[in-house]
Amino acid sequence: MRLITVEGLGVRRGGHQILDNVDLTLDQGEIVTVVGPNGSGKSTLLRAIIGALPAQGQITRKPGLRIGYVPQKLHLDHTLPLTVQRFLDLPRTTPAAEAQAALIRVGAADLVQRQMADLSGGQLQRVQLARAIVSKPELLILDEATQGLDQRGSAEFYRLIEELARDMKCAVLMVSHELHVVMAASDRVVCLNGHVCCHGTPQHVASAPEYRALFGTGTGGALALYRHHHDHAHDHHHDHDHSHGHSA
């Protein structure tokens, strides 16, 4: 079932054309990843899709589509007390049993009474993910949700996303700069640089000239890295080789 259809999307801000003539589709159960260099419009695309930005073109959503959204950065006022339980009640009250079930599902059940300001980066990401899945979304949208996590933490988080997508039968649309994890975890990859440079399966995109012009040729090894994530020595050696030249 088609959840999202984007046709000829354009976004102009401050006199600059951020996105131009972007087409994108997303079907039920798919994991689609958007990659691209800094300033390529990745976050802008996600915000336009959820309706947070004015845009030209056409965005068609399945009627009544439930979307869970994890933003790139959560802005918290650390002078105000806010427990995890209260955070899950924003912007509307969540039944305690549903909140607890969501926290259990993401491995954060013991954090319910903790202050948001006291959470580590990994704990904060899991709590935000719990909040996103409380509404049982048909589409989960994540904007560089593992920013600030180390390589192992990122890999664990993305495996959790894959499990959630399978268990909840929801689609995932995510932006990431961690090519070594994301490429092999995705059904389709969209390479963005103000417009869609190339798109398709990870293998197709990794070999596309447009992709290699932006990221070089190291992604083949990065794909192999994801498939061998249990070999931690191999992991850390190759992460050092690939991560610096391939951030999006």
Secondary structure by P-SEA (a helix, b strand, c coil): cccbbbcbbbbbcccccccccccccccccbbbbbbbccccaaaaaaaaaacccccccccccccbbbbbbbccbbbbcccccccaaaaaaccccccaaaaaaaaaaaccccccccccccccaaaaaaaaaaaaacccccbbbbccccccccaaaaaaaaaaaaaaaaaacbbbbbcccccccccccccbbbbbcccccccccaaaaaacaaaaaccccaaaaaaaaaaaccaaaaaaaaaaaccccccc
